Amino acid sequence: MQVPELSQRFEELFGTRPRIFRAPGRVNLIGEHTDYNEGFVMPAAVGFSTFVAIAARPDRKLVVHSEQFPGNFEFDLDHLPPQRTGNWCDYVLGVATVLQQQGHQLAGANMLIHGEIPIGAGLSSSAAIEVASALALLSLVGGNVPLPEVAKLCRQAENNFVGARVGIMDQFVSCMGKAGHAILLDCRSLQSKLVPIPANLRLVVCNTMVKHDLATGAYNTRRAECEEGVRYFASHNLRIRALRDVSPDLLDQHGRDLPATIWKRCCHVVRENQRTVEAARALADNNLVRVRELMRMSHRSLRDLYEVSCRELDIMLEAAEDLPGFCGGRMTGGGFGGCTVNLVCHENPIEFATRVGERYQRATGITPQIYTCSAEDGVQALS
Ligand code: GLA
């Protein structure tokens, strides 16, 4: 659906003209499962977006519609549900709740939501709906909140209201993304640096079309395992607050004392942080040989040490690795299905996409979706 169409549907439904906000999904080039360990990530916003159309109402109701997702919802802003309802509208409700908790007096509103980010594919459809909703709700009350704060607040909504213990990466890049760039983000300080993506590269995102059930539970288990690692290292050095603070030397010195699983998780995080910082430098220098190596190491580490890849993701990556134009690839996002991201020289992206798709389908019997993207801007007010 295009913006004029969304605006027209809104007018038909609610009888007023809306303002429209757009927030993008993302891919992560490297730095996986490091954000909640206060480490480094390097995502880019991509051209799939969630659109939120909004207009004020004279009462205190929050009315949330979508023509794609089931159910139309109506809430009273003064008596919002205290916890998640189990519906897609929880992302909007969570944001409204956190905004009010932080002292923003929200106004009653009609909202119509249209999403084009594939759901459950690990491209951050939830962060996009949160970020677009936050800006939309704030726009009605003149709330001027800096974008990094919006990102924090949306993460809080997801952690405390929706109940997913995610890090800050997705919300941050959905707010702060910049066309043609990835963002190297320090998830502790929230300092970020734009890293230009060489102009001849396309981001080819390959959707395995699978999402294994263990995804949510396993995400939380990985977090708990990292916390166990932190407790152990902190008992040796009081300055250690997160795996971010553990150096490779310390890991090598004490690794053998840790239970094998915890050691593997810690190894991944500590080295992934180093890879991410190095990859940002290599990408900025157009050293694609090194970027490719680092992405390959990242995928292997996620597969063998962090154990969040799956057969389909490994096959999708193998299907890409020897094709002309391939300059690096890996699984992207939380894992257990979802997508791989590939850097591809732009003379070949269509041929590349077709051949990866054919190979994947032959090996798995599943028809994948392949998207050729570039890095785009973060959240925007469109009208
Ligand atoms: C999900 C979470 C992010 C991050 C990634 C793994 O996408 O939302 O915060 O933890 O997994 O890197």
Residues whose N, C-alpha, C, O or C-beta is under 5 A from the ligand:
A	BS01	GLA	G31 E32 H33 T34 D35 V166 G167 I168 M169 D170 G333 G334
